[in-house]
């Protein structure tokens, strides 16, 4: 099987066309060695509506695909893997949430990040493939407390943000997800979901959850 890397900056980037939505996912899977002899683009790039802040300089890229998950907490499945392989890609890692790391041509990324027949809401390039971090939303059964935030930071979470509902959004190593799920008060964990927002002026925008 496989293993994942890379969450992104959780702060709002007003210049990037991405919109995280309250969608869910979660899962387990082993790891695959990331082997590539290709030149690597070391700049972090996002693809949701379009590539931001610019297209990749290489024909082939390693990305973390934020998979369609609807309102459910899911993990990568056989259909996701088949879609990547059918697009000429190679699956490198399956996260414990709805994230799938793959090596793909840039044109294939565009095809996979689509409502239909795509499998993902967004793709994020992976400048450092030795890291397997995931951007996640942690749902609680009760109001979030300062102690909950401290517990996450103690485990190694970073960029912890408290949402208006009982949710903490953060970036964590994929291997920590089972431990976080076992913390007091936690209901479930899902990958941060993203979507493309298009205001009335036709300019696409990226936003984080309120």
GROMACS elastic network, one bead per residue, 0.5 to 0.9 nm:
[ bonds ]
;  ai    aj funct       b0    kb
    1    29     6  0.60247   500
    1    31     6  0.56762   500
    1    32     6  0.63783   500
    1    91     6  0.88250   500
    1    92     6  0.82485   500
    1    93     6  0.69781   500
    1    94     6  0.71030   500
    2    29     6  0.57538   500
    2    33     6  0.79439   500
    2    91     6  0.74095   500
    2    92     6  0.56171   500
    2    95     6  0.76863   500
    2   100     6  0.87808   500
    2   101     6  0.83820   500
    3    28     6  0.87674   500
    3    29     6  0.63337   500
    3    30     6  0.51931   500
    3    32     6  0.57580   500
    3    33     6  0.82305   500
    3    92     6  0.65465   500
    3    95     6  0.57392   500
    3    96     6  0.85960   500
    3   100     6  0.82405   500
    3   101     6  0.75032   500
    3   132     6  0.71681   500
    3   174     6  0.82986   500
    4    29     6  0.89131   500
    4    30     6  0.88597   500
    4    31     6  0.72512   500
    4    32     6  0.86407   500
    4    64     6  0.74904   500
    4    92     6  0.73418   500
    4    94     6  0.55258   500
    4    95     6  0.50115   500
    4    96     6  0.84343   500
    4    99     6  0.74396   500
    4   100     6  0.66340   500
    4   101     6  0.55671   500
    4   102     6  0.89608   500
    4   129     6  0.84379   500
    4   131     6  0.75829   500
    4   133     6  0.69580   500
    4   134     6  0.77827   500
    4   173     6  0.89094   500
    4   174     6  0.69464   500
    5    63     6  0.88638   500
    5    64     6  0.70337   500
    5    93     6  0.78693   500
    5    95     6  0.79181   500
    5    99     6  0.88783   500
    5   100     6  0.87883   500
    5   101     6  0.70203   500
    5   126     6  0.72059   500
    5   128     6  0.81513   500
    5   129     6  0.64264   500
    5   130     6  0.72643   500
    5   134     6  0.64684   500
    5   173     6  0.77632   500
    5   174     6  0.74600   500
    6    63     6  0.86273   500
    6    64     6  0.68240   500
    6   101     6  0.88376   500
    6   124     6  0.78439   500
    6   125     6  0.81700   500
    6   126     6  0.61806   500
    6   127     6  0.85995   500
    6   128     6  0.80136   500
    6   129     6  0.79308   500
    6   131     6  0.63262   500
    6   132     6  0.53167   500
    6   134     6  0.54877   500
    6   135     6  0.75575   500
    6   171     6  0.85265   500
    6   172     6  0.89161   500
    6   173     6  0.83884   500
    7    10     6  0.81899   500
    7    64     6  0.81702   500
    7   124     6  0.78820   500
    7   126     6  0.87905   500
    7   132     6  0.81160   500
    7   133     6  0.52706   500
    7   136     6  0.82605   500
    7   170     6  0.89164   500
    7   171     6  0.60480   500
    7   172     6  0.78821   500
    7   173     6  0.89639   500
    8    11     6  0.86561   500
    8    44     6  0.84634   500
    8    46     6  0.89126   500
    8   124     6  0.76346   500
    8   133     6  0.86093   500
    8   134     6  0.79712   500
    8   135     6  0.65682   500
    8   171     6  0.75972   500
    9    12     6  0.79916   500
    9    13     6  0.85935   500
    9   135     6  0.86190   500
    9   159     6  0.80327   500
    9   171     6  0.84583   500
   10    13     6  0.86608   500
   10   135     6  0.76886   500
   10   159     6  0.68265   500
   10   160     6  0.85945   500
   10   161     6  0.82878   500
   10   169     6  0.80088   500
   10   170     6  0.72195   500
   10   171     6  0.78144   500
   10   208     6  0.76243   500
   11   159     6  0.83365   500
   11   208     6  0.73760   500
   12    15     6  0.88293   500
   12    16     6  0.85986   500
   12   206     6  0.75231   500
   12   207     6  0.59177   500
   12   208     6  0.56509   500
   13    16     6  0.55892   500
   13    17     6  0.84007   500
   13    18     6  0.84384   500
   13   206     6  0.67259   500
   13   207     6  0.71116   500
   13   208     6  0.83801   500
   14    17     6  0.77802   500
   14    18     6  0.89573   500
   14   205     6  0.69974   500
   14   206     6  0.60981   500
   14   207     6  0.69236   500
   15    52     6  0.82432   500
   15    53     6  0.79200   500
   15   205     6  0.71852   500
   15   206     6  0.70980   500
   16    19     6  0.89767   500
   16    46     6  0.79969   500
   16    48     6  0.89165   500
   16    49     6  0.89539   500
   16    50     6  0.87956   500
   16    51     6  0.85524   500
   16    52     6  0.57981   500
   16    53     6  0.67515   500
   16   204     6  0.83855   500
   16   205     6  0.63236   500
   16   206     6  0.51703   500
   16   207     6  0.82388   500
   17    46     6  0.86174   500
   17    47     6  0.81777   500
   17    48     6  0.65224   500
   17    49     6  0.58201   500
   17    50     6  0.70538   500
   17    51     6  0.84106   500
   17    52     6  0.72891   500
   17   195     6  0.86609   500
   17   196     6  0.63665   500
   17   197     6  0.72137   500
   17   198     6  0.86182   500
   17   203     6  0.87137   500
   17   204     6  0.54700   500
   17   207     6  0.76147   500
   18    46     6  0.80974   500
   18    47     6  0.79102   500
   18    48     6  0.56654   500
   18    49     6  0.68526   500
   18    50     6  0.88821   500
   18   122     6  0.79527   500
   18   194     6  0.62935   500
   18   195     6  0.58968   500
   18   196     6  0.53137   500
   18   197     6  0.70180   500
   18   204     6  0.81135   500
   18   205     6  0.61289   500
   18   207     6  0.59497   500
   18   208     6  0.79739   500
   19    48     6  0.82444   500
   19   193     6  0.78817   500
   19   196     6  0.54367   500
   19   197     6  0.62059   500
   19   205     6  0.72859   500
   19   208     6  0.57638   500
   19   209     6  0.76704   500
   20    23     6  0.83228   500
   20   192     6  0.63710   500
   20   195     6  0.56425   500
   20   196     6  0.83779   500
   20   206     6  0.79348   500
   20   207     6  0.65252   500
   20   208     6  0.52431   500
   20   209     6  0.60021   500
   21   192     6  0.71951   500
   21   194     6  0.52655   500
   21   195     6  0.63773   500
   21   208     6  0.76615   500
   21   209     6  0.63646   500
   22    70     6  0.86649   500
   22    71     6  0.73770   500
   22   137     6  0.83913   500
   22   190     6  0.89678   500
   22   192     6  0.71974   500
   22   193     6  0.61208   500
   22   194     6  0.82567   500
   22   209     6  0.75967   500
   23    68     6  0.83220   500
   23    69     6  0.61565   500
   23    70     6  0.54980   500
   23    72     6  0.66096   500
   23    73     6  0.76778   500
   23   190     6  0.72780   500
   23   191     6  0.74979   500
   23   192     6  0.68991   500
   23   193     6  0.51874   500
   23   194     6  0.81043   500
   24    68     6  0.88287   500
   24    69     6  0.57462   500
   24    70     6  0.66433   500
   24    71     6  0.54489   500
   24    74     6  0.67333   500
   24    97     6  0.81936   500
   24    98     6  0.75159   500
   24   137     6  0.81647   500
   24   188     6  0.89877   500
   24   189     6  0.74170   500
   24   191     6  0.58693   500
   24   192     6  0.71984   500
   24   193     6  0.69949   500
   25    67     6  0.85370   500
   25    68     6  0.88973   500
   25    69     6  0.61152   500
   25    70     6  0.86401   500
   25    71     6  0.82842   500
   25    72     6  0.58780   500
   25    75     6  0.58576   500
   25    76     6  0.89047   500
   25    96     6  0.82444   500
   25    99     6  0.82974   500
   25   136     6  0.88635   500
   25   188     6  0.89591   500
   25   189     6  0.69302   500
   25   191     6  0.52621   500
   25   192     6  0.82714   500
   25   193     6  0.87189   500
   26    72     6  0.87233   500
   26    73     6  0.50500   500
   26    76     6  0.84984   500
   26    95     6  0.78699   500
   26    96     6  0.51123   500
   26    98     6  0.56886   500
   26    99     6  0.85449   500
   26   177     6  0.86592   500
   26   188     6  0.83174   500
   26   189     6  0.63139   500
   26   190     6  0.51857   500
   26   191     6  0.67475   500
   27    73     6  0.81594   500
   27    74     6  0.60794   500
   27    76     6  0.71935   500
   27    94     6  0.82260   500
   27    95     6  0.63286   500
   27    98     6  0.70387   500
   27    99     6  0.89670   500
   27   177     6  0.89315   500
   27   190     6  0.89031   500
   28    75     6  0.68900   500
   28    76     6  0.84537   500
   28    94     6  0.71472   500
   28    95     6  0.60217   500
   28    97     6  0.72206   500
   29    75     6  0.85283   500
   29    76     6  0.83933   500
   29    93     6  0.75735   500
   29    94     6  0.52483   500
   29    95     6  0.60850   500
   29    96     6  0.63195   500
   30    93     6  0.70773   500
   30    94     6  0.67471   500
   30    95     6  0.81339   500
   31    92     6  0.72402   500
   31    93     6  0.53189   500
   31    94     6  0.70312   500
   31    95     6  0.87402   500
   32    35     6  0.88892   500
   32    91     6  0.81367   500
   32    92     6  0.51899   500
   32    93     6  0.55893   500
   32    94     6  0.86263   500
   33    92     6  0.67370   500
   33    93     6  0.81720   500
   34    92     6  0.60544   500
   34    93     6  0.84013   500
   34   103     6  0.88289   500
   34   129     6  0.68626   500
   34   130     6  0.80549   500
   35    92     6  0.86793   500
   36    39     6  0.83731   500
   36    40     6  0.88177   500
   36   103     6  0.86945   500
   37    40     6  0.87079   500
   38    58     6  0.84204   500
   38    60     6  0.78485   500
   38    61     6  0.88620   500
   39    58     6  0.69757   500
   39    60     6  0.87523   500
   40    57     6  0.85982   500
   40    58     6  0.70703   500
   40    60     6  0.86049   500
   40    61     6  0.74176   500
   40    62     6  0.86318   500
   40   127     6  0.75143   500
   41    44     6  0.80610   500
   41    56     6  0.66664   500
   41    57     6  0.64201   500
   41    58     6  0.65786   500
   41    61     6  0.76678   500
   41   125     6  0.85734   500
   41   126     6  0.87694   500
   41   127     6  0.67613   500
   42   125     6  0.87759   500
   42   126     6  0.79648   500
   42   128     6  0.77553   500
   43    56     6  0.83964   500
   43   125     6  0.80597   500
   43   126     6  0.85230   500
   43   127     6  0.63209   500
   44    52     6  0.88567   500
   44    53     6  0.85928   500
   44   124     6  0.73242   500
   44   125     6  0.57143   500
   44   126     6  0.67055   500
   44   127     6  0.60978   500
   45    51     6  0.67281   500
   45    52     6  0.56421   500
   45    53     6  0.63532   500
   45    54     6  0.70557   500
   45    55     6  0.75237   500
   45    56     6  0.73752   500
   45   123     6  0.84439   500
   45   124     6  0.59110   500
   45   125     6  0.53237   500
   45   126     6  0.82042   500
   45   127     6  0.88577   500
   46    50     6  0.78637   500
   46    51     6  0.56263   500
   46    52     6  0.51954   500
   46    53     6  0.73485   500
   46    54     6  0.85817   500
   46    55     6  0.88699   500
   46   122     6  0.73597   500
   46   123     6  0.58864   500
   46   125     6  0.64658   500
   47    50     6  0.52152   500
   47    52     6  0.62795   500
   47    55     6  0.86866   500
   47   109     6  0.79937   500
   47   110     6  0.77117   500
   47   113     6  0.78379   500
   47   121     6  0.88516   500
   47   122     6  0.56149   500
   47   123     6  0.50480   500
   47   124     6  0.63111   500
   47   125     6  0.83958   500
   48    51     6  0.69225   500
   48    52     6  0.83650   500
   48   110     6  0.85103   500
   48   113     6  0.68714   500
   48   114     6  0.85464   500
   48   121     6  0.65064   500
   48   123     6  0.65782   500
   48   124     6  0.87614   500
   48   194     6  0.76894   500
   48   195     6  0.68238   500
   48   196     6  0.60764   500
   48   206     6  0.88203   500
   49    52     6  0.87619   500
   49   113     6  0.86514   500
   49   122     6  0.81769   500
   49   195     6  0.81166   500
   49   196     6  0.55080   500
   49   197     6  0.82015   500
   49   198     6  0.89876   500
   49   204     6  0.71080   500
   49   205     6  0.85004   500
   49   206     6  0.89250   500
   50    53     6  0.89576   500
   50    54     6  0.86382   500
   50    55     6  0.83181   500
   50   110     6  0.81454   500
   51    54     6  0.55094   500
   51    55     6  0.51692   500
   51    56     6  0.79354   500
   51   110     6  0.89892   500
   52    55     6  0.67253   500
   54    57     6  0.87729   500
   55    58     6  0.88201   500
   55   106     6  0.85194   500
   56    59     6  0.73541   500
   56    60     6  0.83821   500
   56    61     6  0.76046   500
   56   106     6  0.75127   500
   56   125     6  0.88308   500
   57    60     6  0.88308   500
   58    61     6  0.67433   500
   58   105     6  0.86502   500
   58   106     6  0.80675   500
   59   104     6  0.84930   500
   59   105     6  0.56577   500
   59   106     6  0.58805   500
   59   107     6  0.83382   500
   60   103     6  0.68900   500
   60   104     6  0.54294   500
   60   106     6  0.57973   500
   60   107     6  0.88289   500
   61   102     6  0.82525   500
   61   103     6  0.55817   500
   61   104     6  0.55061   500
   61   105     6  0.62221   500
   61   106     6  0.65388   500
   61   109     6  0.87785   500
   61   125     6  0.68647   500
   61   126     6  0.81019   500
   62    92     6  0.87119   500
   62   101     6  0.70684   500
   62   102     6  0.56253   500
   62   104     6  0.63698   500
   62   105     6  0.87961   500
   62   124     6  0.83539   500
   62   125     6  0.57333   500
   62   126     6  0.57134   500
   62   127     6  0.80630   500
   62   129     6  0.79605   500
   63   100     6  0.81558   500
   63   101     6  0.56360   500
   63   102     6  0.56096   500
   63   103     6  0.64071   500
   63   104     6  0.75650   500
   63   109     6  0.83354   500
   63   123     6  0.59402   500
   63   124     6  0.51337   500
   63   126     6  0.54449   500
   63   127     6  0.89093   500
   64    93     6  0.88954   500
   64    99     6  0.61982   500
   64   100     6  0.54562   500
   64   102     6  0.64855   500
   64   103     6  0.89505   500
   64   122     6  0.83767   500
   64   123     6  0.55543   500
   64   124     6  0.51920   500
   64   125     6  0.63703   500
   64   126     6  0.69004   500
   65    98     6  0.82379   500
   65    99     6  0.54686   500
   65   100     6  0.50952   500
   65   101     6  0.61237   500
   65   102     6  0.74954   500
   65   109     6  0.85822   500
   65   112     6  0.85961   500
   65   113     6  0.79854   500
   65   119     6  0.84651   500
   65   120     6  0.59827   500
   65   121     6  0.76356   500
   65   122     6  0.59978   500
   65   124     6  0.66196   500
   65   125     6  0.88682   500
   66    69     6  0.87041   500
   66    98     6  0.62040   500
   66   100     6  0.69040   500
   66   113     6  0.85773   500
   66   119     6  0.84852   500
   66   120     6  0.53093   500
   66   121     6  0.56663   500
   66   122     6  0.51706   500
   66   123     6  0.59748   500
   66   124     6  0.80632   500
   66   191     6  0.75744   500
   66   192     6  0.79945   500
   66   193     6  0.67936   500
   66   194     6  0.74413   500
   67    75     6  0.85205   500
   67    76     6  0.75857   500
   67    80     6  0.81578   500
   67    98     6  0.53387   500
   67    99     6  0.58265   500
   67   100     6  0.72487   500
   67   113     6  0.85025   500
   67   119     6  0.57487   500
   67   121     6  0.59221   500
   67   122     6  0.74144   500
   67   123     6  0.87705   500
   67   191     6  0.87430   500
   67   193     6  0.80874   500
   68    98     6  0.76027   500
   68   115     6  0.84034   500
   68   118     6  0.85161   500
   68   119     6  0.57088   500
   68   121     6  0.58481   500
   68   122     6  0.89270   500
   68   193     6  0.81265   500
   69    72     6  0.56103   500
   69    73     6  0.67500   500
   69    74     6  0.64539   500
   69    75     6  0.85507   500
   69    98     6  0.68878   500
   69   120     6  0.85333   500
   69   121     6  0.89500   500
   69   191     6  0.88950   500
   69   193     6  0.80541   500
   70    73     6  0.82915   500
   70   193     6  0.89728   500
   72   190     6  0.81879   500
   73    97     6  0.73639   500
   73    98     6  0.75023   500
   73   188     6  0.79466   500
   73   189     6  0.73141   500
   73   190     6  0.55167   500
   73   191     6  0.79748   500
   74    77     6  0.86064   500
   74    96     6  0.84074   500
   74    97     6  0.61701   500
   74    98     6  0.56418   500
   74   190     6  0.75834   500
   74   191     6  0.87643   500
   75    94     6  0.77778   500
   75    95     6  0.69863   500
   75    96     6  0.60126   500
   75    99     6  0.70907   500
   75   100     6  0.85258   500
   76    79     6  0.81657   500
   76    80     6  0.61416   500
   76    81     6  0.75234   500
   76    94     6  0.61747   500
   76    95     6  0.72380   500
   76    96     6  0.80915   500
   76    97     6  0.73972   500
   76    98     6  0.56699   500
   76    99     6  0.66132   500
   76   100     6  0.63105   500
   77    80     6  0.53850   500
   77    81     6  0.65239   500
   77    82     6  0.88300   500
   77    94     6  0.87585   500
   78    81     6  0.50995   500
   78    82     6  0.61148   500
   78    83     6  0.85999   500
   79    82     6  0.50871   500
   79    83     6  0.61544   500
   79    84     6  0.87242   500
   79   119     6  0.87570   500
   80    83     6  0.51720   500
   80    84     6  0.63996   500
   80    85     6  0.87598   500
   80   100     6  0.82193   500
   80   119     6  0.65243   500
   80   120     6  0.89323   500
   81    84     6  0.52097   500
   81    85     6  0.62381   500
   81    86     6  0.85394   500
   81    90     6  0.84875   500
   81    91     6  0.66779   500
   81   100     6  0.84502   500
   82    85     6  0.50923   500
   82    86     6  0.59174   500
   82    87     6  0.85358   500
   83    86     6  0.50584   500
   83    87     6  0.62684   500
   83    88     6  0.88683   500
   83    89     6  0.85617   500
   83   112     6  0.78105   500
   83   118     6  0.81563   500
   83   119     6  0.74494   500
   84    87     6  0.51904   500
   84    88     6  0.66545   500
   84    89     6  0.51098   500
   84    90     6  0.66650   500
   84    91     6  0.69032   500
   84   102     6  0.74712   500
   84   103     6  0.87838   500
   84   104     6  0.78945   500
   84   108     6  0.83117   500
   84   112     6  0.76888   500
   84   119     6  0.87867   500
   85    88     6  0.50964   500
   85    90     6  0.59302   500
   85    91     6  0.74009   500
   86    89     6  0.71017   500
   87    90     6  0.89498   500
   87   104     6  0.77399   500
   87   105     6  0.83650   500
   87   108     6  0.57658   500
   87   109     6  0.86241   500
   87   111     6  0.81843   500
   87   112     6  0.80092   500
   88   103     6  0.88645   500
   88   104     6  0.67635   500
   88   105     6  0.75127   500
   88   108     6  0.75263   500
   89   102     6  0.65621   500
   89   103     6  0.54964   500
   89   105     6  0.71225   500
   89   108     6  0.77538   500
   90   101     6  0.86778   500
   90   102     6  0.54298   500
   90   103     6  0.51569   500
   90   104     6  0.67281   500
   91    94     6  0.78540   500
   91   100     6  0.73787   500
   91   101     6  0.60721   500
   91   103     6  0.64973   500
   91   104     6  0.87960   500
   92   100     6  0.78066   500
   92   101     6  0.53539   500
   92   102     6  0.50645   500
   92   103     6  0.70328   500
   93    99     6  0.87110   500
   93   100     6  0.60655   500
   93   102     6  0.69635   500
   93   132     6  0.88036   500
   94    97     6  0.81890   500
   94    98     6  0.83374   500
   94    99     6  0.65993   500
   94   101     6  0.63682   500
   94   102     6  0.89715   500
   95    98     6  0.67434   500
   95    99     6  0.54117   500
   95   100     6  0.60845   500
   95   101     6  0.78562   500
   95   132     6  0.81984   500
   95   134     6  0.78687   500
   95   174     6  0.63956   500
   95   175     6  0.87985   500
   96    99     6  0.75958   500
   96   134     6  0.89049   500
   96   174     6  0.64463   500
   96   175     6  0.80305   500
   96   177     6  0.70476   500
   96   178     6  0.83718   500
   96   190     6  0.89567   500
   96   191     6  0.88805   500
   97   100     6  0.85561   500
   97   134     6  0.80302   500
   97   136     6  0.80903   500
   97   174     6  0.82617   500
   97   177     6  0.84579   500
   97   189     6  0.77748   500
   97   190     6  0.58773   500
   97   191     6  0.54386   500
   98   190     6  0.72045   500
   98   191     6  0.56478   500
   98   192     6  0.86759   500
   98   193     6  0.88200   500
   99   120     6  0.88896   500
   99   134     6  0.77328   500
   99   191     6  0.70065   500
  101   126     6  0.86855   500
  104   107     6  0.80887   500
  104   108     6  0.61452   500
  104   109     6  0.65233   500
  105   108     6  0.52138   500
  105   109     6  0.66014   500
  106   109     6  0.51154   500
  106   110     6  0.66907   500
  106   111     6  0.89468   500
  107   110     6  0.52951   500
  107   111     6  0.65162   500
  107   112     6  0.88908   500
  108   112     6  0.61231   500
  108   113     6  0.85691   500
  109   112     6  0.52194   500
  109   113     6  0.61301   500
  109   122     6  0.89079   500
  109   123     6  0.72047   500
  110   113     6  0.53600   500
  110   114     6  0.72551   500
  110   118     6  0.87038   500
  110   123     6  0.88264   500
  111   114     6  0.62800   500
  111   116     6  0.89552   500
  111   117     6  0.79521   500
  111   118     6  0.61591   500
  111   119     6  0.89082   500
  112   115     6  0.86200   500
  112   116     6  0.84671   500
  112   117     6  0.73262   500
  112   119     6  0.55325   500
  112   120     6  0.60010   500
  112   121     6  0.84646   500
  112   122     6  0.87646   500
  112   123     6  0.89061   500
  113   116     6  0.86207   500
  113   117     6  0.87799   500
  113   118     6  0.53274   500
  113   119     6  0.63217   500
  113   121     6  0.53632   500
  113   122     6  0.56688   500
  113   123     6  0.70086   500
  114   117     6  0.66151   500
  114   119     6  0.68186   500
  114   120     6  0.63816   500
  114   121     6  0.64867   500
  114   122     6  0.83501   500
  115   118     6  0.55107   500
  115   119     6  0.73365   500
  115   120     6  0.76419   500
  115   121     6  0.74654   500
  116   119     6  0.74599   500
  118   121     6  0.82305   500
  120   123     6  0.73829   500
  121   193     6  0.73074   500
  121   194     6  0.57973   500
  121   195     6  0.58490   500
  121   196     6  0.80615   500
  122   193     6  0.82503   500
  122   194     6  0.62392   500
  122   195     6  0.71940   500
  122   196     6  0.86674   500
  126   129     6  0.58253   500
  126   131     6  0.85898   500
  128   131     6  0.60503   500
  128   132     6  0.89625   500
  129   132     6  0.73808   500
  131   173     6  0.78233   500
  132   172     6  0.83986   500
  132   173     6  0.56873   500
  132   174     6  0.58417   500
  132   175     6  0.81391   500
  133   171     6  0.64416   500
  133   172     6  0.52604   500
  133   174     6  0.54956   500
  133   175     6  0.85932   500
  134   170     6  0.83204   500
  134   171     6  0.54714   500
  134   172     6  0.54607   500
  134   173     6  0.61121   500
  134   174     6  0.58791   500
  134   177     6  0.89975   500
  134   191     6  0.71569   500
  134   192     6  0.84354   500
  135   169     6  0.74567   500
  135   170     6  0.58430   500
  135   172     6  0.66357   500
  135   173     6  0.89224   500
  135   190     6  0.87822   500
  135   191     6  0.59948   500
  135   192     6  0.56176   500
  135   193     6  0.89082   500
  136   168     6  0.83273   500
  136   169     6  0.57672   500
  136   170     6  0.56142   500
  136   171     6  0.60660   500
  136   172     6  0.74655   500
  136   189     6  0.67398   500
  136   190     6  0.56324   500
  136   193     6  0.84445   500
  137   167     6  0.63659   500
  137   168     6  0.56995   500
  137   170     6  0.65182   500
  137   171     6  0.87189   500
  137   188     6  0.86051   500
  137   189     6  0.58043   500
  137   190     6  0.54733   500
  137   191     6  0.60993   500
  137   192     6  0.55762   500
  137   193     6  0.87804   500
  138   166     6  0.83711   500
  138   167     6  0.53285   500
  138   168     6  0.51334   500
  138   169     6  0.62185   500
  138   170     6  0.80394   500
  138   180     6  0.83954   500
  138   181     6  0.81613   500
  138   186     6  0.69828   500
  138   187     6  0.76292   500
  138   188     6  0.61644   500
  138   190     6  0.66586   500
  138   191     6  0.87771   500
  139   142     6  0.88775   500
  139   165     6  0.85348   500
  139   166     6  0.60564   500
  139   168     6  0.67801   500
  139   169     6  0.88621   500
  139   185     6  0.86647   500
  139   186     6  0.60268   500
  139   187     6  0.54105   500
  139   188     6  0.54083   500
  139   189     6  0.60781   500
  139   190     6  0.81640   500
  140   143     6  0.69597   500
  140   144     6  0.68351   500
  140   165     6  0.89368   500
  140   166     6  0.54158   500
  140   167     6  0.60480   500
  140   168     6  0.82499   500
  140   184     6  0.87944   500
  140   185     6  0.54751   500
  140   188     6  0.71575   500
  140   189     6  0.89793   500
  141   144     6  0.86992   500
  141   166     6  0.73458   500
  141   185     6  0.55557   500
  141   186     6  0.61731   500
  141   187     6  0.54335   500
  141   188     6  0.88835   500
  142   166     6  0.64625   500
  142   185     6  0.65649   500
  142   186     6  0.84048   500
  142   187     6  0.88984   500
  143   165     6  0.78749   500
  143   166     6  0.51894   500
  143   167     6  0.84003   500
  143   185     6  0.88680   500
  144   147     6  0.82315   500
  144   148     6  0.63829   500
  144   149     6  0.80131   500
  144   162     6  0.78262   500
  144   165     6  0.85536   500
  144   166     6  0.54531   500
  144   167     6  0.70056   500
  144   168     6  0.76962   500
  144   185     6  0.85302   500
  145   148     6  0.52552   500
  145   149     6  0.68634   500
  145   150     6  0.88966   500
  146   149     6  0.52008   500
  146   150     6  0.62560   500
  146   151     6  0.86538   500
  147   151     6  0.60595   500
  147   152     6  0.86922   500
  148   151     6  0.51180   500
  148   152     6  0.64611   500
  148   153     6  0.88430   500
  148   168     6  0.86988   500
  148   183     6  0.84282   500
  148   184     6  0.82471   500
  148   185     6  0.84923   500
  149   152     6  0.52388   500
  149   153     6  0.63689   500
  149   154     6  0.86367   500
  149   157     6  0.89946   500
  149   160     6  0.69880   500
  149   161     6  0.85487   500
  149   162     6  0.83927   500
  149   168     6  0.77375   500
  150   153     6  0.51181   500
  150   154     6  0.60455   500
  150   155     6  0.87100   500
  151   154     6  0.50590   500
  151   155     6  0.64706   500
  151   156     6  0.89051   500
  151   157     6  0.88337   500
  151   180     6  0.87450   500
  151   183     6  0.81004   500
  152   155     6  0.52048   500
  152   156     6  0.64929   500
  152   157     6  0.53207   500
  152   158     6  0.79809   500
  152   160     6  0.79697   500
  152   170     6  0.87211   500
  152   172     6  0.88482   500
  152   180     6  0.72608   500
  152   183     6  0.88883   500
  153   158     6  0.62686   500
  153   159     6  0.89294   500
  153   160     6  0.77994   500
  154   157     6  0.72895   500
  155   172     6  0.86986   500
  155   176     6  0.74651   500
  155   179     6  0.83825   500
  155   180     6  0.80213   500
  156   172     6  0.68096   500
  156   173     6  0.78648   500
  156   176     6  0.82585   500
  157   160     6  0.69809   500
  157   170     6  0.64892   500
  157   171     6  0.57891   500
  157   173     6  0.76014   500
  157   176     6  0.86864   500
  158   170     6  0.60729   500
  158   171     6  0.56340   500
  158   172     6  0.67750   500
  159   169     6  0.79210   500
  159   170     6  0.54481   500
  159   171     6  0.64383   500
  160   168     6  0.65859   500
  160   169     6  0.57545   500
  160   171     6  0.73314   500
  161   167     6  0.85528   500
  161   168     6  0.56232   500
  161   169     6  0.51284   500
  161   170     6  0.63041   500
  162   165     6  0.82148   500
  162   166     6  0.78398   500
  162   167     6  0.62391   500
  162   169     6  0.64188   500
  162   170     6  0.89034   500
  163   166     6  0.66380   500
  163   167     6  0.53084   500
  163   168     6  0.59067   500
  163   169     6  0.71037   500
  163   209     6  0.74946   500
  163   210     6  0.67987   500
  164   167     6  0.73905   500
  164   209     6  0.89018   500
  164   210     6  0.68686   500
  165   168     6  0.87053   500
  169   192     6  0.76620   500
  170   192     6  0.87867   500
  172   175     6  0.82378   500
  172   176     6  0.66993   500
  172   177     6  0.74775   500
  173   176     6  0.55088   500
  173   177     6  0.72911   500
  174   177     6  0.56246   500
  174   178     6  0.85676   500
  175   178     6  0.70974   500
  175   179     6  0.82053   500
  176   179     6  0.53451   500
  176   180     6  0.62459   500
  176   181     6  0.87011   500
  177   180     6  0.51094   500
  177   181     6  0.61194   500
  177   182     6  0.87599   500
  177   189     6  0.77709   500
  178   181     6  0.50723   500
  178   182     6  0.64819   500
  179   182     6  0.52143   500
  179   183     6  0.67363   500
  180   183     6  0.52927   500
  180   184     6  0.89145   500
  180   186     6  0.77200   500
  180   189     6  0.82341   500
  181   184     6  0.84868   500
  181   186     6  0.60185   500
  181   187     6  0.74181   500
  181   188     6  0.62481   500
  181   189     6  0.66003   500
  182   185     6  0.84959   500
  182   186     6  0.69236   500
  182   187     6  0.89838   500
  183   186     6  0.58365   500
  184   187     6  0.88926   500
  186   189     6  0.79345   500
  190   193     6  0.82982   500
  194   206     6  0.88366   500
  194   207     6  0.88262   500
  194   208     6  0.84086   500
  195   206     6  0.81229   500
  195   207     6  0.88802   500
  196   204     6  0.69109   500
  196   205     6  0.70090   500
  196   206     6  0.68818   500
  196   207     6  0.88879   500
  197   203     6  0.85951   500
  197   204     6  0.56047   500
  197   205     6  0.54625   500
  197   206     6  0.66088   500
  197   207     6  0.80094   500
  198   201     6  0.78492   500
  198   202     6  0.57752   500
  198   203     6  0.58992   500
  198   205     6  0.61927   500
  198   206     6  0.89741   500
  199   202     6  0.55563   500
  199   203     6  0.59965   500
  199   204     6  0.63016   500
  199   205     6  0.72904   500
  200   203     6  0.74992   500
  201   204     6  0.84886   500
  207   210     6  0.84268   500
